[in-house]
Amino acid sequence: MDTVRKILKYLLVVFFVAAGINHFRNPEFYLRIMPPYLPWHEALNYASGFFEILLGLLVLIPRCTRFAGWGLIALLAAVFPANLHMALNPHLFPELPPMAYYIRLPFQLVFIAWVYWATLEQRRNPEDGSN
């Protein structure tokens, strides 16, 4: 694995584990951004935090890296409605200018590409067990 990919892989782990921990440390933020049509806001918040931590850590285990990558991509897709809810209702989130929430939407694709590149788009390397 080249150096850049390895660095970005570890940054990915830190990003998702930190984000997951934040679901438990600051649940009010996540509960506030959930679209009202979703049920069980509290349970969904804790579940997404748990899976961000779990899948983030699984990225480090070569046999689990691909599974973790697909799981993180699914998780990023699952939380997209919250980002969309913020963009469509900027009056509920006056902390930032409304355009910031629209600019944030395409970054979900950047995160998906990052996960894909760091966990799924790997060359076969029998030495580290990745595929």
N, C-alpha and C positions, 0 to 999 in steps of 0.2 A: 504494500500500500504506500503510495507516495506521501510525502510529508504534508502537503496541503490537505489532501483528503483526510489524513489522520487527524490533523489539527481541527478541521471542520467537523469531523465525526465526534471528537471530544467536546467541542463547543456545542454541538447539537445535544449531547447528553446533558451538559450543564444547563442549557436553555430549557429543556423539557423538565428536568428534575426540579429546577428552581421554579418554573411556572406551576408545576404540580404541587409543590410545597405551598406556593402562594394561595392555592385554592383552599387550603386548610388554615392558613394564617390570616387571610383577608377574604373570607367567603362573601362578605357584603358586596364587594365589587362585582364578583361574578354573578351573584344573584340579581343584581341590579341590571345587568346587561342581557339577561336571558329574555327571549321573546315571550310575551304573555301566553302564546298558544302552546308552549311546551309545558307538560305537566311535571310535577315533582322537582321543582327547581333545586331544592337543597340536595336531594339524592343525586341529581345529574351533576351538580357542582362537585360533590365529593367523588363521584365515580370518575369524572373526567380528570380530576386531580390525581386520583389513585393511578389511573391508566397512563397519565403523562409521566409519573414517576416510574412505574413498572416498565413501561415500554422504553423509556429513556435509558434505564439501567440495562435492559435486555440488549440494547444496541451494542454494549460492551462484550457480550458473550457471542463469540463467532458463530456458534451453531444456532443462535437465536436472532442474529442481526437482521436477516431477511424478514422473518416474522415480525420483528419489532418495527422495521421500516414500513411494512404494509399496515401494521396497526397504527403507527403514527400518522400515516397518510389518511387512513380512515378517520382518525380522531380529528385531524385538521379539517376534513370535510364536514364532520359532525358539528364542529363548533362554528362553522361559517355562518349559520343563521344568526348567531349572536352578533357577529361583526356586521352583518347586513342590517340587523335590527338597529344597531347604533347609527349606521349611515342614514337609514330611513327616518330615524327619530332623533336628530341631533339636539332638539330642544330638551330632551330628557338627559342629555349629557353635555352641559354647558362648559365643561372643563377645557374643551378644545374647540377650535373653530370647526364648523360643519364640514368643510372640505377635508379636514384631517381624517375624518371617518371614511370618506370615499377613497382617499389616497391609500388608506390602510387595506382596503379590500383586495387589490391585486397582490399585496404582500403575502396573502395566503398561498398564492401560486408559487411565490418565491420560496416559502417555507416547504411546500410540497416538493419542489425541485431540489431543495437542499437535502431533505430527507432521502429522496430517491437517489441522488448522487452519492450521498454519504453511506447509504446502507444497502441499496439494491443494485446500483450500477457499478458492481465490483468485478474485477478480473478474478478468475479462479486462481487461488493461491493455496496449494496443499500445505504449505508451512504454517499458515495461521488458521486453517480450517474454514476460511470463507469461500463463498461461491458466488 
